[in-house]
Each structure stands twice: as C-alpha cells, then as structure tokens.
Amino acid sequence: MSKSELEPTTSNLAETDNYLVWKADEPDNETTYHVELGNLTVHFFQEEWDEFLKLIRSMG
C-alpha cells in the first residue's frame, strides 16, 4: 500500500476568519469531522457529528 493510500482525503466544509470546519475521509472508510476554534480543535466521528448538528440546529 502506498503512502498516499494511507493518507485521509480532507475537505473544508466552512471557514471564517477565526474558525474552520473540515472533514477527513479516512483510508478505513471512516469519516471524521474537525471543528477548529482558535487554539481548540474538536474531533467527531460520524455518529457524534450527527448528534452535534442536531444540537446546533435545535438552537435556532
């Protein structure tokens, strides 16, 4: 297996001057989501991400 096959494929989902949300499609077919808030990064697996989105949507 080549090195590139071991690397996740990443894409930015949203970005502002101070915040970034991106996802990584991992080689093991898992998708992880990452929310960068200044010096803090929160990592989510798919099930956690779905619950987080549900929480955010319930606020508005």
Secondary structure, DSSP 8 states (H G I E B T S, - for coil): --HHHHS-EEEEEEE-SSEEEEEEE-TTS-EEEEEEETTEEEEEEHHHHHHHHHHHHHT-
